Amino acid sequence: MKILLTDCATLKNNNDISTDIFKSFGEVKEYDNISRQELLKEVSDTHIILCNKTVIDSEIISRAGNLKYIGVFATGFNNIDIPSAIKRGIPVCNAGSYSTNAVVQQVMGYILMHYTKIPENNDFVKKGGWINHPVFSALEFTGDEVYGKTLGIVGFGSIGKAVKKAAEGMGMKVIVNTRTVRDDGDTEFVDFDTLLSRSDIITLHCPLNNESKDLMNKSAFSKMKNGAFFINTSRGGTVDELALAEALNTDKLSGAAVDVLKSEPMAADCPLLKAKNIIITPHTAWAALTTRQRLIDIAADNLNSFLKGDIKNNVAK
């Protein structure tokens, strides 16, 4: 059994976790970040592909005559040609909600950073501002409470539900827009325009598809409250970056925080790089050490189950 790990550099930080568990299932060949030419060469006799963001398209699948299984080190699987996998009867098994806890704490971290002004105050102190200040409380930056603010959540999977719980624990009001409404007797579901107009904070937790592509465009930002705060930890393609930069630079929004961009790694000409009042993290909301280890464990369990004839988390059906 030949197992190919295509992009392990996306999983490890100075080898802080191990992928040795996969050696118990067969002969493993591991790449930090496989090139397309290397992949085309390797797949000819590969039985198992385990990948994170490597593109496994129809050409790759057609050349992989022995391929039996694709495992994804992620929740999203838009890098896999699912119709081609289905046609070949190849399961594509993802890692489900492995990152829920990490993404929720990142979202709440963004909110708290924005409203408490902790980063600005810390920077002020480190530069000697408090030492030279005439008053015991240096009120240089105006913060705000999140209590009572309305948080609009777009997408209501495991992460969206967990963000709702965390926000309500801090006294926030929550409204939700989602494609499939399942009334739970507790959540206020609203249409998209209502969410835009009522929310003090909007956070995206929806998949990238034809409906969500550029969902947050110039029109959407114009319908948001003046001074609202925007967060995206879903997919970069859900946001028109030029429109977001304009909303920030014209002070339509008081700020934004994004962990994902249309082009990753960030393009040198990304319009958000020099936008006002934005926090940008390099697609790391999911990447806490505990979270990445959970990801490895789930991927190994998925593969083990497949080999035993009990397929878990198959999205190719």
Summary of the structure (lengths in Angstrom):
residues: 317
radius of gyration: 21.9
end to end distance: 23.8
largest distance: 74.3
contacts: 979
relative contact order: 0.13
helix: 36%
strand: 17%
